[in-house]
């Protein structure tokens, strides 16, 4: 019996080890709440609607929703009816606004509670009016100058007529979007604000019970002249934007382990296409993440990974599931040692924000390309 118990114990330890993921993504609960509260300082008296679309900007749709479900927010902003179903299946009861396109079939056959749909063009509104069977809350998107989605100002009277003639269409809110809120020149945004403010006044006169009007995104919080009672907080919620006066913290950190170590000599090449040639003898290591796991290929020969508190350059091409790094300065390195792929220290060269700068892109792109299948764990 003792032998059997020992064998079972060894097997249990073995299965625990093999069950540990090679890639860990840690989401800081305290950072999420901190960032939300920091934005409340500049959004007041508006309420903040957290934006959880696109897998919560790569942070994990259900995980972030669960962390924020007890916060006092008017609704969560998501992109699709699919995301709404995911959250309801997870037991999230917070009101949801689907900000992206929804098919008429999804709207008319919806059986989920506390769901509002964004209508972004006059043709969809007409089609909805012709096929709607039960009361449905909508937010009507107004095009104030971005010319992506939204009814034009010239179409507002037609839209109002359609809504008023169909009692099953409940206009819960109106919305718009800034196209250049983070730009240096505020001229265009101020023009959008003026167009938006006129639309708000007009629609509130037509619909005295209008519940929500919102246009500001994370960068747009500074435009106090925009009339609104809700603001939408996306990238700022995750601490991946700098806003003067706010102490924001990145909520995500990605970790993995060293899976291989070898010595190379001066003149040896590293990786696909021989894009790196060693100028001296070096010690290199492999880690089991590549562009499939969100390590952008543009980081080839440019990016950094953090090992034992030191930044290690990426050598050669980033592969699909492997990245090679220079660990020559790391003492006593061994297989299994932990490394930080994306740091939650915004000042590190391998933070998501600085990684985006290296890739000459935006932090959104780096974050959302972290695959949804990688497990996210809440910390602190």
DOBA-264590 format. One record per residue: residue in one letter; x, y, z of N, C-alpha, C in turn. Coordinates in steps of 0.2 Angstrom, whole numbers, plus 5000, padded with zeros to 4 digits. Layout:
BEGIN
   residu    npx    npy    npz   capx   capy   capz    cpx    cpy    cpz
        a      X      Y      Z      X      Y      Z      X      Y      Z
...
//
This chain:
BEGIN
   residu    npx    npy    npz   capx   capy   capz    cpx    cpy    cpz
        x   5004   4994   5000   5000   5000   5000   5004   5006   5000
        x   5010   5006   5004   5014   5012   5004   5017   5013   4998
        x   5019   5008   4994   5022   5009   4988   5017   5012   4983
        x   5011   5009   4983   5006   5012   4979   5005   5019   4980
        x   5005   5021   4986   5004   5028   4988   5009   5033   4986
        x   5016   5030   4986   5021   5034   4984   5021   5035   4976
        x   5019   5029   4973   5019   5030   4966   5013   5035   4963
        x   5007   5035   4967   5002   5039   4965   5004   5046   4967
        x   5008   5047   4972   5011   5054   4974   5016   5057   4968
        x   5020   5052   4966   5025   5054   4960   5021   5056   4954
        x   5016   5051   4952   5012   5053   4947   5008   5059   4947
        x   5005   5061   4953   5002   5067   4954   5006   5073   4953
        x   5013   5072   4956   5017   5078   4955   5019   5079   4947
        x   5020   5073   4944   5022   5073   4937   5016   5076   4933
        x   5010   5075   4934   5004   5078   4930   5004   5085   4932
        x   5005   5087   4938   5005   5094   4940   5010   5098   4935
        x   5016   5095   4935   5021   5098   4931   5020   5099   4924
        x   5017   5094   4921   5015   5094   4913   5009   5098   4912
        x   5005   5099   4917   4999   5103   4916   5001   5111   4917
        x   5007   5113   4919   5008   5120   4919   5010   5123   4912
        x   5006   5128   4911   5007   5131   4904   5014   5134   4903
        x   5017   5133   4897   5023   5136   4895   5023   5144   4895
        x   5017   5146   4894   5016   5153   4893   5011   5156   4898
        x   5013   5160   4902   5008   5163   4907   5006   5170   4906
        x   5000   5172   4907   4998   5179   4906   4995   5181   4913
        x   4998   5186   4916   4995   5188   4922   4991   5195   4921
        x   4985   5195   4924   4981   5201   4923   4980   5204   4931
        x   4983   5210   4931   4982   5213   4938   4976   5216   4939
        x   4972   5213   4944   4966   5216   4946   4966   5223   4949
        x   4972   5224   4953   4972   5231   4956   4974   5236   4951
        x   4977   5234   4945   4979   5239   4940   4972   5241   4937
        x   4968   5236   4935   4962   5237   4932   4957   5242   4936
        x   4957   5241   4942   4953   5245   4947   4956   5252   4947
        x   4963   5252   4948   4966   5258   4949   4965   5263   4942
        x   4966   5260   4936   4965   5264   4930   4958   5266   4930
        x   4953   5262   4931   4946   5264   4931   4945   5270   4936
        x   4948   5270   4942   4947   5275   4947   4951   5282   4945
        x   4956   5281   4941   4960   5286   4939   4956   5290   4934
        x   4953   5287   4929   4949   5290   4924   4943   5293   4927
        x   4940   5290   4932   4934   5293   4935   4936   5301   4938
        x   4942   5302   4939   4944   5309   4942   4943   5314   4936
        x   4944   5312   4930   4943   5317   4925   4937   5316   4921
        x   4933   5310   4922   4927   5309   4918   4921   5312   4922
        x   4921   5313   4928   4916   5315   4932   4913   5322   4930
        x   4906   5323   4929   4901   5318   4932   4899   5313   4928
        x   4902   5312   4922   4900   5306   4918   4902   5300   4921
        x   4898   5295   4919   4899   5288   4921   4904   5285   4916
        x   4908   5280   4918   4912   5276   4914   4910   5270   4912
        x   4909   5268   4905   4908   5262   4903   4914   5258   4900
        x   4916   5253   4904   4922   5249   4902   4921   5246   4895
        x   4926   5246   4891   4926   5243   4884   4930   5237   4884
        x   4926   5231   4883   4929   5224   4884   4929   5221   4877
        x   4928   5225   4872   4928   5221   4865   4935   5218   4863
        x   4935   5214   4858   4941   5211   4856   4945   5208   4861
        x   4941   5203   4865   4944   5199   4871   4947   5204   4876
        x   4944   5210   4877   4946   5215   4882   4953   5217   4880
        x   4954   5219   4874   4960   5221   4871   4966   5216   4873
        x   4964   5210   4872   4969   5205   4873   4970   5202   4880
        x   4966   5206   4885   4967   5204   4892   4962   5198   4894
        x   4957   5197   4890   4953   5191   4892   4946   5194   4894
        x   4941   5192   4889   4935   5195   4890   4931   5193   4896
        x   4931   5187   4898   4927   5185   4904   4931   5187   4910
        x   4937   5186   4910   4941   5188   4916   4940   5195   4918
        x   4941   5200   4913   4940   5207   4915   4933   5208   4917
        x   4928   5205   4914   4921   5206   4915   4920   5204   4922
        x   4922   5198   4924   4922   5196   4931   4925   5201   4936
        x   4930   5203   4935   4934   5208   4939   4930   5215   4940
        x   4926   5217   4935   4923   5223   4935   4915   5223   4936
        x   4913   5217   4937   4906   5216   4937   4902   5219   4943
        x   4906   5220   4948   4903   5224   4954   4904   5231   4955
        x   4908   5234   4949   4909   5241   4949   4902   5244   4947
        x   4902   5251   4949   4896   5254   4947   4897   5257   4940
        x   4895   5254   4935   4895   5256   4928   4889   5255   4924
        x   4887   5260   4919   4881   5259   4916   4880   5253   4912
        x   4886   5251   4908   4886   5245   4904   4893   5243   4902
        x   4894   5237   4900   4900   5235   4897   4899   5236   4889
        x   4905   5239   4886   4905   5239   4879   4908   5233   4876
        x   4905   5230   4871   4908   5224   4868   4907   5225   4860
        x   4910   5221   4856   4909   5222   4849   4904   5218   4846
        x   4902   5212   4848   4898   5208   4844   4893   5204   4849
        x   4888   5201   4845   4883   5197   4849   4886   5191   4852
        x   4891   5188   4848   4895   5182   4851   4898   5184   4857
        x   4901   5190   4858   4904   5192   4865   4898   5192   4870
        x   4893   5195   4868   4887   5195   4873   4885   5188   4875
        x   4885   5183   4871   4883   5176   4873   4888   5174   4877
        x   4895   5175   4876   4900   5172   4880   4899   5175   4887
        x   4898   5182   4888   4898   5184   4895   4891   5182   4898
        x   4886   5181   4895   4880   5179   4898   4881   5171   4900
        x   4884   5168   4896   4886   5161   4898   4890   5160   4904
        x   4894   5165   4905   4899   5166   4911   4895   5168   4917
        x   4889   5170   4916   4885   5173   4922   4886   5180   4923
        x   4889   5184   4918   4889   5191   4919   4882   5194   4918
        x   4880   5198   4923   4873   5201   4922   4873   5208   4920
        x   4879   5211   4920   4880   5218   4919   4876   5220   4912
        x   4873   5226   4911   4870   5228   4905   4876   5228   4900
        x   4874   5226   4893   4879   5226   4888   4877   5230   4882
        x   4882   5234   4879   4881   5238   4873   4885   5235   4868
        x   4882   5232   4863   4886   5230   4857   4887   5235   4852
        x   4893   5238   4852   4895   5244   4848   4897   5242   4841
        x   4898   5236   4839   4899   5234   4833   4893   5232   4829
        x   4894   5230   4823   4888   5228   4818   4885   5222   4821
        x   4878   5222   4821   4874   5216   4822   4869   5215   4817
        x   4869   5208   4814   4864   5207   4809   4857   5208   4812
        x   4852   5209   4807   4845   5210   4809   4843   5204   4813
        x   4845   5198   4810   4843   5192   4813   4845   5191   4820
        x   4852   5193   4822   4854   5193   4829   4850   5198   4833
        x   4848   5203   4831   4844   5208   4835   4837   5206   4836
        x   4834   5203   4830   4827   5201   4831   4826   5195   4835
        x   4831   5191   4834   4830   5184   4838   4834   5184   4844
        x   4836   5190   4847   4840   5190   4853   4835   5188   4859
        x   4838   5183   4863   4834   5181   4869   4838   5183   4876
        x   4844   5187   4875   4848   5189   4881   4845   5195   4884
        x   4845   5195   4890   4842   5201   4894   4848   5207   4894
        x   4845   5213   4895   4849   5219   4896   4855   5220   4891
        x   4852   5219   4884   4857   5220   4879   4854   5225   4875
        x   4859   5230   4873   4857   5235   4868   4862   5235   4862
        x   4859   5237   4856   4862   5236   4850   4864   5243   4847
        x   4870   5244   4844   4871   5250   4841   4869   5250   4833
        x   4865   5254   4831   4863   5255   4824   4867   5260   4821
        x   4871   5259   4816   4876   5263   4813   4874   5266   4806
        x   4869   5264   4803   4867   5267   4797   4859   5267   4796
        x   4857   5271   4791   4850   5272   4790   4847   5266   4787
        x   4850   5262   4783   4847   5256   4780   4846   5251   4785
        x   4850   5250   4790   4849   5245   4795   4844   5247   4799
        x   4843   5253   4801   4837   5256   4805   4831   5254   4801
        x   4830   5255   4795   4824   5254   4791   4823   5247   4791
        x   4828   5242   4790   4827   5235   4790   4824   5233   4797
        x   4827   5236   4802   4825   5234   4809   4818   5236   4810
        x   4816   5241   4808   4809   5244   4809   4804   5239   4805
        x   4806   5236   4799   4802   5232   4795   4801   5225   4798
        x   4806   5223   4802   4806   5216   4805   4806   5215   4812
        x   4806   5220   4816   4806   5220   4823   4800   5217   4826
        x   4800   5212   4831   4795   5209   4834   4794   5211   4841
        x   4799   5212   4845   4798   5214   4852   4803   5220   4853
        x   4801   5223   4859   4805   5229   4861   4812   5228   4861
        x   4816   5233   4858   4823   5232   4858   4827   5239   4859
        x   4831   5239   4864   4835   5245   4865   4841   5246   4860
        x   4841   5252   4857   4846   5253   4852   4850   5260   4855
        x   4856   5260   4852   4860   5267   4853   4861   5268   4845
        x   4859   5274   4844   4860   5277   4837   4867   5280   4836
        x   4871   5278   4831   4877   5281   4830   4877   5287   4825
        x   4880   5292   4827   4880   5298   4823   4887   5299   4820
        x   4887   5300   4814   4894   5302   4811   4895   5309   4811
        x   4900   5311   4816   4902   5318   4817   4908   5320   4813
        x   4910   5316   4809   4916   5318   4805   4921   5312   4803
        x   4921   5306   4807   4926   5301   4806   4924   5297   4799
        x   4918   5297   4797   4916   5294   4791   4917   5287   4791
        x   4916   5284   4796   4917   5276   4796   4910   5273   4797
        x   4907   5274   4803   4901   5272   4804   4896   5278   4807
        x   4890   5277   4806   4885   5282   4809   4881   5286   4804
        x   4875   5287   4806   4871   5291   4801   4873   5298   4800
        x   4872   5301   4795   4875   5308   4794   4870   5313   4797
        x   4872   5319   4799   4868   5324   4802   4862   5325   4798
        x   4862   5325   4791   4857   5326   4786   4852   5320   4787
        x   4853   5315   4790   4849   5309   4790   4845   5309   4797
        x   4847   5313   4801   4844   5313   4808   4836   5313   4808
        x   4833   5318   4804   4826   5318   4805   4823   5312   4802
        x   4826   5309   4797   4823   5303   4794   4823   5297   4800
        x   4829   5297   4803   4830   5292   4808   4825   5293   4814
        x   4824   5299   4816   4820   5300   4821   4812   5298   4819
        x   4810   5300   4813   4804   5298   4811   4803   5290   4811
        x   4808   5287   4809   4807   5279   4809   4806   5277   4816
        x   4810   5279   4821   4810   5277   4828   4804   5279   4831
        x   4801   5285   4830   4795   5287   4833   4789   5283   4830
        x   4789   5281   4824   4784   5277   4821   4783   5270   4823
        x   4789   5268   4826   4789   5260   4828   4790   5260   4836
        x   4785   5259   4840   4786   5259   4847   4790   5253   4850
        x   4792   5248   4846   4796   5243   4848   4804   5245   4848
        x   4805   5250   4844   4812   5252   4844   4813   5257   4850
        x   4817   5256   4855   4818   5260   4860   4825   5263   4860
        x   4825   5270   4859   4831   5274   4858   4834   5275   4865
        x   4838   5271   4867   4841   5271   4874   4847   5276   4874
        x   4850   5277   4868   4856   5281   4868   4858   5283   4861
        x   4862   5288   4861   4866   5290   4855   4873   5290   4856
        x   4877   5290   4851   4884   5289   4852   4888   5292   4845
        x   4894   5293   4846   4899   5295   4841   4906   5293   4843
        x   4911   5295   4839   4917   5293   4840   4922   5298   4837
        x   4927   5300   4842   4932   5305   4839   4937   5301   4835
        x   4940   5304   4830   4944   5301   4825   4952   5303   4827
        x   4952   5309   4830   4959   5311   4831   4960   5315   4838
        x   4957   5311   4843   4957   5314   4850   4964   5314   4853
        x   4969   5310   4850   4976   5310   4853   4980   5314   4849
        x   4977   5318   4844   4982   5322   4839   4984   5328   4842
        x   4989   5331   4840   4992   5337   4842   4988   5343   4841
        x   4985   5343   4835   4981   5349   4833   4973   5347   4834
        x   4970   5351   4839   4964   5349   4841   4958   5352   4837
        x   4960   5355   4831   4955   5359   4827   4949   5354   4825
        x   4951   5348   4822   4946   5344   4819   4942   5341   4825
        x   4945   5339   4830   4941   5336   4836   4936   5341   4839
        x   4938   5348   4839   4934   5353   4841   4928   5354   4837
        x   4929   5353   4830   4924   5353   4825   4919   5347   4826
        x   4922   5341   4828   4918   5335   4829   4913   5337   4836
        x   4917   5340   4841   4913   5341   4847   4907   5346   4846
        x   4908   5351   4841   4903   5356   4840   4897   5352   4836
        x   4899   5348   4831   4893   5344   4828   4890   5339   4833
        x   4894   5336   4837   4891   5331   4842   4886   5335   4847
        x   4888   5341   4849   4884   5344   4854   4877   5346   4851
        x   4878   5348   4845   4871   5350   4842   4867   5344   4841
        x   4870   5338   4839   4866   5332   4839   4863   5330   4845
        x   4867   5331   4851   4864   5329   4857   4858   5333   4859
        x   4859   5340   4858   4853   5345   4860   4847   5343   4856
        x   4848   5341   4849   4842   5340   4845   4839   5333   4847
        x   4843   5328   4848   4840   5322   4850   4836   5322   4857
        x   4839   5326   4862   4836   5326   4868   4830   5330   4868
        x   4829   5335   4863   4823   5338   4863   4817   5334   4860
        x   4819   5329   4855   4815   5324   4852   4813   5319   4857
        x   4818   5317   4861   4817   5311   4865   4819   5313   4872
        x   4814   5316   4876   4816   5318   4883   4818   5313   4888
        x   4817   5307   4886   4818   5301   4891   4825   5298   4888
        x   4828   5301   4884   4835   5298   4881   4839   5297   4887
        x   4842   5291   4888   4845   5289   4894   4853   5290   4893
        x   4856   5289   4888   4863   5289   4887   4865   5293   4881
        x   4870   5297   4881   4874   5300   4876   4881   5300   4877
        x   4885   5297   4872   4892   5296   4874   4896   5296   4867
        x   4902   5299   4868   4906   5300   4862   4914   5299   4864
        x   4916   5301   4870   4923   5301   4872   4926   5294   4873
        x   4931   5292   4870   4935   5286   4871   4941   5288   4876
        x   4946   5284   4877   4951   5285   4882   4954   5292   4881
        x   4957   5293   4875   4960   5299   4874   4955   5305   4874
        x   4949   5304   4872   4944   5309   4872   4942   5312   4878
        x   4944   5309   4884   4941   5311   4890   4943   5319   4892
        x   4949   5321   4888   4951   5328   4890   4946   5333   4887
        x   4942   5331   4882   4938   5336   4879   4931   5337   4883
        x   4932   5341   4888   4926   5342   4892   4920   5346   4889
        x   4922   5349   4883   4916   5353   4880   4911   5348   4877
        x   4913   5342   4876   4908   5337   4873   4903   5335   4878
        x   4897   5336   4876   4891   5335   4880   4890   5327   4880
        x   4890   5324   4886   4890   5317   4887   4888   5316   4895
        x   4885   5310   4896   4884   5308   4903   4887   5301   4904
        x   4890   5298   4898   4894   5292   4899   4900   5293   4894
        x   4906   5290   4897   4912   5290   4892   4914   5283   4892
        x   4917   5281   4886   4919   5274   4885   4927   5273   4886
        x   4928   5269   4891   4935   5268   4893   4938   5261   4890
        x   4942   5262   4885   4945   5256   4882   4952   5255   4884
        x   4957   5257   4880   4964   5256   4881   4967   5259   4887
        x   4964   5264   4890   4966   5267   4896   4964   5263   4902
        x   4959   5259   4901   4957   5254   4907   4963   5249   4908
        x   4966   5247   4903   4972   5242   4903   4979   5245   4904
        x   4979   5252   4905   4985   5256   4907   4990   5256   4901
        x   4987   5256   4895   4992   5256   4889   4992   5262   4885
        x   4991   5268   4889   4991   5274   4886   4993   5279   4892
        x   4996   5285   4890   4999   5290   4894   4994   5295   4894
        x   4991   5297   4900   4987   5303   4901   4989   5307   4906
        x   4991   5314   4905   4994   5318   4909   4990   5319   4916
        x   4993   5318   4921   4990   5319   4928   4987   5312   4931
        x   4987   5307   4927   4984   5301   4929   4990   5295   4930
        x   4989   5292   4935   4994   5286   4937   4991   5280   4935
        x   4992   5278   4928   4990   5272   4925   4995   5267   4926
        x   4993   5260   4926   4997   5255   4927   4995   5249   4922
        x   5000   5247   4918   4998   5241   4913   4996   5235   4917
        x   4990   5232   4915   4987   5227   4919   4990   5220   4917
        x   4993   5220   4911   4995   5213   4908   5003   5212   4909
        x   5005   5206   4910   5012   5204   4910   5012   5197   4907
        x   5016   5195   4902   5017   5189   4899   5023   5186   4901
        x   5023   5180   4903   5029   5176   4905   5030   5169   4902
        x   5036   5167   4901   5037   5160   4899   5044   5158   4902
        x   5047   5153   4899   5053   5150   4902   5058   5149   4896
        x   5064   5148   4899   5070   5146   4894   5069   5139   4892
        x   5069   5137   4886   5069   5130   4884   5075   5128   4881
        x   5080   5132   4879   5086   5129   4876   5092   5134   4877
        x   5098   5132   4878   5103   5136   4879   5109   5134   4875
        x   5113   5138   4871   5119   5135   4868   5124   5141   4867
        x   5130   5139   4866   5135   5144   4865   5137   5144   4857
        x   5138   5150   4855   5139   5151   4848   5146   5155   4847
        x   5149   5155   4841   5155   5158   4840   5155   5164   4836
        x   5159   5168   4836   5160   5174   4832   5159   5172   4825
        x   5154   5175   4821   5153   5173   4814   5148   5169   4813
        x   5145   5166   4818   5139   5161   4818   5133   5165   4816
        x   5128   5162   4813   5122   5166   4811   5116   5163   4816
        x   5111   5167   4816   5106   5165   4821   5099   5166   4817
        x   5095   5160   4817   5088   5161   4815   5087   5161   4807
        x   5081   5162   4805   5079   5161   4798   5083   5167   4794
        x   5085   5165   4788   5088   5170   4783   5095   5173   4785
        x   5097   5170   4791   5104   5173   4793   5104   5180   4794
        x   5099   5183   4797   5099   5190   4798   5103   5193   4804
        x   5105   5188   4808   5110   5190   4813   5116   5186   4813
        x   5122   5190   4813   5128   5187   4813   5132   5189   4819
        x   5134   5184   4823   5138   5186   4830   5144   5189   4828
        x   5145   5195   4832   5152   5198   4831   5157   5196   4837
        x   5155   5192   4841   5159   5189   4846   5156   5182   4849
        x   5159   5179   4853   5157   5173   4856   5151   5174   4860
        x   5145   5171   4860   5139   5172   4864   5136   5166   4867
        x   5132   5168   4872   5127   5162   4874   5120   5165   4872
        x   5117   5160   4869   5110   5162   4867   5105   5157   4870
        x   5099   5159   4870   5093   5155   4873   5087   5155   4868
        x   5083   5150   4869   5077   5150   4865   5071   5150   4870
        x   5066   5154   4868   5060   5154   4872   5054   5152   4868
        x   5049   5148   4871   5044   5145   4867   5038   5150   4865
        x   5039   5156   4862   5034   5160   4860   5037   5164   4854
        x   5032   5165   4849   5034   5168   4843   5028   5172   4841
        x   5028   5174   4834   5022   5178   4832   5016   5175   4833
        x   5015   5168   4833   5009   5165   4835   5007   5167   4842
        x   5011   5168   4846   5009   5170   4853   5009   5177   4855
        x   5010   5181   4849   5010   5188   4850   5016   5192   4850
        x   5022   5188   4849   5028   5192   4849   5029   5194   4841
        x   5028   5200   4840   5028   5203   4833   5034   5202   4830
        x   5033   5200   4823   5039   5198   4819   5044   5204   4818
        x   5041   5210   4819   5044   5217   4818   5049   5218   4824
        x   5049   5213   4829   5054   5214   4834   5060   5210   4832
        x   5061   5207   4827   5067   5203   4825   5073   5208   4825
        x   5078   5206   4828   5084   5210   4829   5083   5217   4832
        x   5077   5218   4835   5076   5225   4838   5073   5224   4845
        x   5069   5219   4846   5065   5219   4853   5070   5216   4859
        x   5066   5216   4864   5070   5214   4871   5065   5209   4875
        x   5068   5205   4878   5065   5200   4883   5068   5201   4890
        x   5065   5201   4895   5068   5202   4902   5069   5196   4905
        x   5076   5195   4907   5078   5189   4911   5082   5191   4917
        x   5080   5188   4923   5083   5189   4929   5084   5197   4930
        x   5079   5201   4928   5080   5208   4929   5084   5212   4924
        x   5086   5208   4919   5090   5211   4913   5087   5211   4907
        x   5087   5216   4903   5085   5216   4896   5089   5212   4891
        x   5087   5207   4888   5090   5203   4883   5088   5204   4876
        x   5092   5206   4871   5090   5207   4865   5088   5201   4861
        x   5083   5202   4857   5080   5197   4852   5085   5197   4846
        x   5087   5190   4845   5092   5189   4839   5089   5186   4833
        x   5090   5188   4828   5087   5185   4822   5080   5186   4821
        x   5077   5182   4816   5070   5183   4815   5066   5179   4821
        x   5060   5183   4823   5056   5179   4827   5052   5174   4823
        x   5052   5168   4826   5049   5162   4822   5042   5162   4824
        x   5038   5157   4822   5031   5156   4823   5030   5155   4831
        x   5034   5150   4833   5033   5148   4840   5040   5149   4844
        x   5045   5152   4842   5051   5152   4845   5054   5159   4844
        x   5057   5161   4849   5061   5167   4849   5068   5166   4852
        x   5073   5169   4849   5080   5168   4851   5083   5174   4854
        x   5086   5174   4860   5088   5180   4864   5095   5179   4866
        x   5099   5184   4867   5106   5185   4869   5106   5185   4877
        x   5108   5179   4880   5108   5179   4887   5116   5179   4890
        x   5120   5181   4886   5127   5181   4888   5129   5185   4895
        x   5124   5189   4896   5126   5193   4903   5122   5190   4909
        x   5118   5185   4908   5115   5182   4913   5119   5176   4916
        x   5120   5177   4923   5124   5172   4926   5120   5166   4928
        x   5123   5160   4928   5120   5154   4930   5113   5152   4927
        x   5112   5154   4921   5106   5153   4917   5105   5146   4916
        x   5099   5144   4916   5097   5137   4915   5090   5136   4912
        x   5089   5130   4909   5083   5129   4906   5077   5129   4911
        x   5072   5132   4910   5066   5132   4915   5066   5139   4918
        x   5071   5143   4918   5071   5149   4921   5066   5154   4918
        x   5063   5158   4922   5057   5162   4920   5060   5168   4916
        x   5056   5170   4911   5057   5176   4907   5051   5180   4907
        x   5052   5187   4906   5046   5191   4905   5046   5193   4898
        x   5041   5191   4894   5040   5193   4887   5037   5200   4886
        x   5032   5202   4890   5029   5208   4890   5029   5211   4897
        x   5032   5216   4899   5033   5218   4906   5027   5223   4908
        x   5025   5222   4914   5020   5227   4916   5023   5233   4919
        x   5029   5234   4918   5033   5240   4920   5033   5244   4914
        x   5029   5250   4913   5028   5254   4907   5034   5257   4905
        x   5039   5257   4909   5046   5260   4907   5051   5255   4904
        x   5049   5249   4905   5054   5244   4902   5053   5244   4894
        x   5059   5242   4891   5059   5242   4884   5054   5236   4881
        x   5052   5231   4885   5048   5226   4883   5041   5227   4886
        x   5039   5233   4888   5032   5234   4890   5028   5234   4883
        x   5022   5233   4884   5018   5233   4877   5018   5240   4874
        x   5018   5245   4878   5018   5252   4875   5025   5253   4871
        x   5031   5251   4874   5037   5252   4871   5038   5247   4865
        x   5036   5241   4866   5036   5236   4861   5032   5239   4855
        x   5027   5242   4856   5023   5245   4850   5027   5251   4847
        x   5031   5255   4850   5035   5260   4848   5040   5257   4843
        x   5043   5251   4846   5048   5248   4842   5046   5245   4835
        x   5040   5243   4835   5036   5240   4829   5033   5246   4825
        x   5034   5252   4827   5031   5258   4824   5023   5256   4823
        x   5020   5254   4828   5013   5253   4828   5010   5256   4835
        x   5003   5254   4836   5000   5256   4842   5000   5250   4847
        x   4999   5252   4853   4999   5247   4859   4993   5242   4858
        x   4987   5245   4855   4981   5241   4854   4983   5234   4850
        x   4987   5236   4844   4989   5230   4840   4993   5225   4843
        x   4997   5227   4847   5002   5222   4851   4997   5218   4856
        x   4993   5221   4859   4989   5218   4865   4984   5213   4862
        x   4980   5215   4857   4975   5211   4854   4977   5205   4850
        x   4984   5205   4848   4987   5199   4845   4989   5194   4849
        x   4988   5195   4856   4990   5189   4861   4984   5184   4860
        x   4985   5178   4858   4980   5173   4857   4975   5172   4863
        x   4969   5172   4861   4964   5171   4866   4964   5164   4870
        x   4968   5159   4866   4968   5152   4870   4973   5152   4875
        x   4978   5157   4875   4983   5157   4881   4979   5159   4887
        x   4980   5155   4893   4977   5156   4899   4979   5163   4902
        x   4974   5166   4905   4975   5172   4909   4973   5171   4916
        x   4978   5173   4920   4977   5172   4928   4976   5179   4931
        x   4971   5180   4935   4971   5186   4939   4976   5186   4945
        x   4980   5191   4946   4984   5192   4952   4982   5198   4956
        x   4985   5198   4962   4983   5204   4967   4976   5206   4967
//
